[in-house]
Amino acid sequence: MHIAPFDNQNKPIVDVGDALVPLNFFNIVKLKKGESYGYSVPGFETCIAPATGLIDVSVGGFEAKQLGGRGVDVWDGEPEGVYIPTGMEAQFICLSDEAEVFIAGAKFDEVLEPFVVRHDEIDLVQYGSDDTKTHRKIKHILGQKQHGRVGRLLVSELFTVGAGGWSGFPSHKHDTNQLPLETRHDETYNFRFKPNYGSGLQMLQREDNEPGDAYHIMNGSTVCIDKGYHPCCVLPGYEMYYFTILGGLTQRSLVQNFQEAHKEQLHTIPGILDMVAKFK
């Protein structure tokens, strides 16, 4: 489902008990210097990740000072994040003139320990090629490096490299628990484009060998993926970014089920198997 850009007034875009992606939580909080925001999400572990701006974060007795620091957009610097354990009260305050902050969440009952992920701890993966129109960079905020410290939540930032091209291809799905072939992971995206008047297309083929849906995505679009194969693309001449939230039903590690018709292309896209291995 596509949620067009709108002013959410710091209220969750994907809330607890969402009908499509009940394993996910997503909010965007916009603050000006000196303003603060506090929250807790019972039954969900979360991650605070500034899209832009600089913030101080506190949760319980834990503090993460000067988190973030990117300037005008998500291309202007590196990501950082703070893991917030299930149901705990977190608060952050804006230190810069303005800040836009993503809050990502996944359903999880246990209470773990908070921690911070700095820019030099981000797990970077780059794969694909210009020839195959699949050149992409992934920055894992909560990825393989944090595997033993997080319950079900995976958080990453995905960038197209260069202008135009495809992402999420070969087409894959992860809507059914059928290990070792596939895991059930709900997924939520928030898109950005450079320049910001760029746009793209999100495909969603719910049934194999049947026509699917396509959504015109713009700067600030949110997409919820509950079922089906879901590649996306950006128009020629523009760069695309999407903040990605994955929440697993029974495990954190993602097992993608690649569409049979396109599976052979796993061997034509440089580095894609290494990319798959990082969603753990």
C-alpha positions in Angstrom: 0.0 0.0 0.0 1.2 3.5 -0.9 0.8 6.3 1.7 1.2 9.6 -0.1 3.4 12.3 1.5 1.5 14.3 4.2 2.1 16.2 7.4 1.8 13.5 10.0 2.2 16.1 12.8 4.7 13.8 14.6 2.0 11.0 14.9 2.8 7.4 13.7 2.4 6.8 10.0 2.4 3.0 10.7 1.0 2.5 14.2 0.7 -0.5 16.5 -1.8 -3.0 15.2 -1.6 -1.8 11.5 -3.9 -4.0 9.4 -1.3 -4.5 6.6 2.0 -4.7 8.4 1.3 -5.5 12.1 4.9 -6.4 12.7 6.1 -2.8 11.9 6.0 0.6 13.5 7.0 3.9 11.7 6.9 7.5 12.7 8.6 10.7 11.4 9.2 13.4 14.0 10.1 17.0 12.9 11.5 19.3 15.6 13.1 22.8 15.8 16.0 23.7 18.0 15.3 23.2 21.7 12.1 21.1 21.1 11.8 17.6 22.4 9.8 14.5 21.8 9.1 11.5 24.0 7.5 8.2 23.3 7.1 4.5 24.2 5.7 1.7 22.1 4.5 -1.3 24.2 5.3 -4.6 22.6 7.7 -3.0 20.0 11.5 -2.5 20.0 12.4 0.7 18.1 15.3 2.5 16.6 15.7 6.3 16.5 17.6 7.4 13.3 17.9 11.1 12.3 17.2 11.7 8.6 18.7 15.2 9.1 19.7 17.3 12.0 21.4 16.6 15.4 19.7 15.3 18.5 20.5 14.1 22.0 18.7 10.8 23.0 18.0 9.4 26.4 16.3 6.1 27.4 16.3 5.0 31.0 19.8 5.8 32.3 21.4 5.5 28.9 22.3 8.6 26.8 23.5 9.1 23.3 24.8 12.6 22.7 24.9 14.5 19.4 23.3 11.7 17.3 23.1 12.3 13.5 24.3 15.6 12.1 23.4 15.3 8.4 22.6 18.6 6.8 20.1 19.4 4.0 19.1 15.8 3.1 19.9 12.1 3.6 22.8 12.3 1.1 24.5 14.9 3.2 26.5 12.7 5.7 26.2 9.3 7.2 23.4 7.7 9.3 23.4 6.9 13.0 20.9 5.3 15.3 19.9 4.4 18.8 18.3 1.0 19.7 15.4 1.5 22.1 14.3 -1.7 24.0 10.7 -2.9 23.9 8.3 -0.5 25.6 10.9 1.7 27.2 10.3 5.5 27.4 12.7 7.4 25.1 13.2 11.1 24.6 15.2 13.2 22.2 15.9 16.9 21.9 16.8 18.9 18.8 20.2 20.5 18.9 20.4 21.8 15.4 18.1 24.5 13.8 15.8 21.7 12.6 15.8 17.9 12.7 13.8 15.2 11.0 13.9 11.9 12.8 12.8 8.4 11.8 11.5 6.0 14.4 11.4 2.4 13.2 9.9 -0.5 15.1 9.3 -4.2 15.1 7.0 -6.3 17.3 9.1 -8.0 20.0 8.2 -9.0 23.6 11.6 -9.3 25.4 13.3 -6.2 26.8 17.0 -6.0 25.8 19.6 -3.2 26.4 19.8 0.2 24.6 22.9 1.0 22.6 24.0 3.5 20.0 25.3 2.9 16.4 27.7 5.6 15.2 28.5 6.3 11.6 31.8 4.4 11.8 29.9 1.3 12.9 27.5 1.2 10.0 27.7 -1.9 7.9 28.1 -0.8 4.2 27.2 -3.0 1.2 27.5 -2.0 -2.4 26.4 -4.2 -5.3 25.0 -4.3 -8.8 26.4 -2.5 -11.8 25.5 0.3 -14.2 25.2 -2.2 -17.0 22.5 -4.1 -15.2 20.8 -0.9 -14.0 21.0 -2.3 -10.5 23.8 -0.3 -8.9 22.9 0.2 -5.2 24.4 1.0 -1.8 23.0 -0.2 1.5 23.9 1.3 4.9 22.7 -1.1 7.7 22.0 0.8 10.9 20.7 -2.3 12.7 22.1 -5.1 10.6 24.3 -8.2 10.9 26.8 -6.4 13.2 24.1 -6.0 15.8 22.5 -9.4 15.5 23.0 -10.6 19.1 21.7 -7.3 20.5 18.3 -6.9 18.7 15.2 -9.0 18.7 13.3 -8.9 15.4 14.2 -5.5 13.9 16.3 -4.7 10.8 16.9 -1.1 9.8 18.8 0.1 6.8 19.1 2.9 4.3 19.2 2.1 0.6 20.6 4.3 -2.1 20.6 4.0 -5.9 24.1 4.7 -7.2 24.0 7.1 -10.1 20.8 8.4 -11.7 18.0 6.0 -12.6 17.9 2.3 -12.2 16.2 -0.6 -10.3 16.2 -1.8 -6.7 14.8 -4.9 -5.1 15.5 -7.0 -8.2 15.5 -9.9 -8.9 12.0 -9.8 -7.5 11.6 -11.5 -4.2 9.1 -11.9 -1.4 9.1 -12.7 2.4 5.5 -13.0 3.4 5.3 -16.7 4.5 7.2 -18.6 7.2 8.5 -21.7 5.2 12.0 -22.2 6.4 14.6 -22.7 5.0 13.0 -21.2 1.8 11.5 -18.0 3.2 10.7 -16.0 6.4 7.7 -13.8 7.2 9.0 -10.2 7.5 6.7 -7.2 7.2 8.4 -4.3 5.5 7.9 -0.5 5.4 9.8 2.0 3.2 10.0 5.8 3.2 11.3 7.3 0.0 13.4 10.4 -0.9 14.6 11.6 -4.2 17.5 13.8 -5.4 16.5 16.4 -6.7 13.4 16.2 -4.4 11.0 16.7 -7.4 12.1 13.3 -8.7 9.9 10.2 -8.5 9.8 6.5 -9.1 7.7 3.4 -9.3 7.0 0.7 -6.7 5.7 -2.6 -8.1 3.8 -5.1 -6.0 3.0 -8.4 -7.6 0.9 -10.2 -5.0 0.5 -13.5 -7.0 3.1 -15.2 -9.1 2.4 -15.0 -12.9 -0.5 -12.6 -12.3 -0.6 -8.8 -13.0 0.2 -6.7 -9.9 -0.1 -3.1 -8.8 2.2 -0.2 -9.4 2.4 3.0 -7.2 3.8 6.4 -8.2 6.2 7.2 -5.4 7.4 10.7 -4.6 9.6 12.5 -2.1 8.2 11.4 1.3 6.1 8.5 0.1 5.7 5.6 2.5 5.1 2.1 1.2 3.9 -0.9 3.3 4.8 -4.4 1.9 2.6 -7.1 3.4 2.7 -9.7 0.6 4.2 -10.4 -2.8 7.2 -9.5 -5.0 8.2 -5.8 -4.8 10.9 -4.3 -7.0 11.1 -0.5 -7.4 12.8 1.9 -9.7 13.7 5.6 -10.1 13.2 7.8 -13.2 16.3 8.4 -15.3 18.2 11.5 -14.2 17.3 11.1 -10.4 18.7 9.4 -7.4 16.6 7.5 -5.0 16.8 6.6 -1.3 14.5 4.6 0.9 14.6 4.1 4.7 13.8 0.4 5.3 12.1 -1.3 8.2 11.9 -5.1 8.4 10.2 -6.9 11.3 10.3 -10.7 11.5 7.5 -12.9 12.8 9.6 -15.6 14.4 13.3 -14.6 13.7 15.4 -11.6 12.9 17.3 -13.0 9.9 15.6 -12.4 6.6 15.3 -15.2 4.1 14.2 -13.8 0.7 12.3 -16.1 -1.7 13.3 -15.0 -5.2 10.8 -15.3 -8.0 11.5 -18.4 -10.0 11.1 -16.6 -13.4 14.0 -14.1 -12.5 16.1 -16.3 -10.2 18.9 -16.8 -12.8 19.6 -13.1 -12.6 21.1 -13.6 -9.1 24.2 -14.7 -11.0 24.3 -11.7 -13.4 24.2 -8.9 -10.8 27.6 -8.4 -9.2 27.7 -8.7 -5.4 24.0 -9.5 -4.9 24.6 -12.7 -2.9 26.8 -10.8 -0.5 24.0 -8.3 -0.1 21.5 -11.0 0.7 23.8 -12.4 3.4 23.8 -9.1 5.3 20.1 -9.1 6.2 20.7 -11.2 9.3 
